[in-house]
Amino acid sequence: MRRSWWFIVLWLLSLAFALLGAERNSSVAWSVAYLMTGIVVISFVWSWLNLKWVRIGRYTRSRRSQVGRVAEEQFEVTNSGRLPKLWLEVRDHSDLPQHDASRVLSSIGPRRKRRWMVRTYCLRRGRFRLGPMTLTSSDPLGLFPRQRQLPATSVMIVYPATLELPGFTPPMGMLPGGDAMRRRTHYVTTNVSTVRDYVPGDSFNRIHWRSTARTGRLIVKEFELDPTADVWIMLDLDQAVHVGALWTPPVQEVGPAFVRPEKLALQLPPSTIEYAVTAAASLARHFLLEDRSVGFIAHSGHRELIQADRGERQLTKILETLAVVNATGRIPFARVLTAEMEHLPRHTTLVAISPATDHMWVAAMRDIRRRGVHDLAVLLGANTFGDAPSHQDTLADLLASGIPTHLITCGQDISAALSQRVTSLD
């Protein structure tokens, strides 16, 4: 803008000099005034036209992504006018971390399009805004820069990372009823254990037609009783016990389309809430892949409850909740466990995830066990993430209570931590 003001001042001075100048210099003065006037008018019209008949489209492959994966967006700028555009700047105001979609485009011909793809490595879970955008252009001399606001926005949800847990094996007896009952049953369930020959009295809706066609005799499906043990994951969101250090996301270079997301290093912020959420998401996925019925409970500003269910849809619901939860609760984990134990039926398995170092929540876990609920604890060593009391006493209390425990410390591989239970304080 300073350049344009200086040029306008010079233009006005040239007009004043032409009007008030000496008679012998009037022709030169008026020539300069006309030249300056032409430059001002042409630059203004050029700048005004440069933003006309320009359309911008952004196309997101999916509005869902995950920490450790790549989110993709395609942008398209169309010049639908009959005049070329000298240059255009597209500035994106999305709050998705490291989502660098802004571009400066030069020389877009009439009836032409310009496309580019933006691949962003997702580092933080959460709900993020895509847009708005600002379109900027100017005349060749840069005298009259102009902007056009594009207020349209959309939402991108980034799920927490889910890790493979090949070594995670709950203790025997923690999932009563979870081993399918492979006996003859008159019930039709979702679990088919085997096939057998048809016997009189079998319902026709149990006939397995593909095996019947292959063998030439009637074959029926044998169903197994559904496992009765639900798994409930309870996450501690008490803000008084969570700690974490300031973290600057590393710059991840996402190259061409053939770069596979799994080849990029997964790095979590050094905070207990991020490690706890990742552990909860990984455990939920692990149990659901084993066809367990999984539910989720947490208390942040309000009670987060997802009723126990199976399948991919249940995993999506849990991940969407975990994507936005934060350590904003004010209720100690012991009180949460005590309040929720009334709603847990016998033979349920409870997985409690907490960085709390007080002994009250361990006592609540013992009370839950006495009610016939099987329990498992995932303890986060808060003192390894920041200024917090030592976790050793709490770990000793969990082991003395006979509660199967996994310990996660800052910088530790969560998959490895959940694959090996703690058996001693050494």
QUIHU-V306457 format. One record per helix or strand of 2 or more residues. SS is the DSSP state (A for helix, B for strand). FROM is the first residue (numbers start at 1). TO is the last residue. If there is no record, write none. Layout:
BEGIN
ss:SS from:FROM to:TO
ss:SS from:FROM to:TO
END
This chain:
BEGIN
ss:A from:2 to:20
ss:A from:23 to:50
ss:B from:54 to:60
ss:B from:64 to:66
ss:B from:70 to:79
ss:B from:85 to:92
ss:B from:103 to:108
ss:B from:112 to:121
ss:B from:126 to:130
ss:B from:133 to:137
ss:B from:146 to:150
ss:B from:154 to:159
ss:B from:192 to:197
ss:A from:204 to:206
ss:A from:209 to:215
ss:B from:219 to:223
ss:B from:230 to:235
ss:A from:261 to:263
ss:A from:272 to:289
ss:B from:293 to:299
ss:B from:303 to:309
ss:A from:312 to:324
ss:A from:333 to:343
ss:B from:349 to:354
ss:A from:360 to:370
ss:B from:374 to:380
ss:A from:382 to:384
ss:A from:392 to:400
ss:B from:404 to:408
ss:A from:414 to:418
END
